[in-house]
Amino acid sequence: MAKMDLSLLRSKFRGSMLGALIGDCLGSPYDNGYNYLSNGMKLVLQKSFDKLEGPMFKAPVMQFTDDSAMTYSLAKSLVEQKELEVVDVAKRFVKSYFLEPNRGYGAGVVTVFQKLRGDKFADIVTPAKQQFNNQGSWGNGGAMRVAPVALFCYENYDNLLDTVRKVTQITHTHKVGVDGAILQAAAIYQSLHLNPNETLNVISFVDDLIQKMDQIEKDEEGLGLAEPQPYKIQLGVVKALISEDGDGPDVKDVLKKLGNSVAALYSVPTAIFCFLRAQKPISGIQTENPFRRAIQYAISLGGDTDTIGSMTGAIAGAYYGEEKINSNMLQHCESSEEFRVLGDKLFEIAVKQ
């Protein structure tokens, strides 16, 4: 494609970092383990978004969770080191956790952090490998924080794959957990390279991801999985759901086929679907803004709402850029200015490489 206008590209870098933050902050109050939000809760969600976008009002700032805490630490490391220093990233993750442990960290990750600190970071990968009877975690904790890597590696896809693997394995070593982070990063990467002023071909977007995951998942044999290429299969489901006519698929159908859990396999493809589904109006979501629509829809699916909201926001923000993000809403999110600045700094590094 033609070289993108740098002001648009900068906006996309900001948009991805801010989108990750907004999805997290706005999603976390609804993270309740239910299958999906009731109609009553969807109305509460609609009114909440409307109020946040409306005239500024004094209110407690909406706090971010472990998703944004780790995204922030990873971005800071990449910006300050100008390259991937895995030990530095691990140290920042651990320091951030012990300073603010009440951000919603999972018990497994806490155990990894305790071992890393106890061992003085002598071995970065083994604590994560020991999780779940030495199988490693296949949760979405790698995927939820990976946006800065997609930005940092904007011009080098092979470098992106290598970097995602290394930063994910600090906490998640199961190949399905690592591949989920790769898929999320690939979706952000694709969004960064597309022009939001042109109509998005949603089928091509999924096909490109299927092609990428076909390469990544070639060596899945022997993992004991029911299907050897699980993400490729889930992306096929995304494609089928996105192709449905009329009002699109029923929420129950989306959850049954894609999921909304903390498992990467049942949340990363869901986030990609939410971004693509929001290209068109969605029944019950009253907004003309497709960025907001994507995040609101992601949260309405229930389950792991902060992480699915954050992953959806990172992809949507990378596509639309900062222009589609309501500035009033942003001011209600903790640390939004710091996330914007990190987007700028990652942009400056990426275009110089």
QUIWOZI-V679745 format. One record per run of one state. SS is the DSSP state (H for helix, E for strand, C for the rest). FROM is the first residue (numbers start at 1). LEN is the number of residues. Records with the same first field share a line. If there is no record, write none. Layout:
SS = FROM-LEN / FROM-LEN
//
This chain:
C = 1-5 / 31-8 / 54-8 / 63-3 / 82-4 / 100-7 / 119-7 / 130-1 / 135-4 / 140-3 / 146-1 / 153-4 / 169-6 / 193-9 / 220-10 / 243-8 / 258-5 / 267-1 / 278-12 / 301-4 / 321-1 / 325-2 / 332-1 / 334-2 / 353-1
H = 6-25 / 39-15 / 66-16 / 86-14 / 107-12 / 126-4 / 131-4 / 143-3 / 147-6 / 157-12 / 175-18 / 202-18 / 230-13 / 251-7 / 264-3 / 268-10 / 290-11 / 305-16 / 322-3 / 327-5 / 336-17
E = 62-1 / 139-1 / 263-1 / 333-1
//
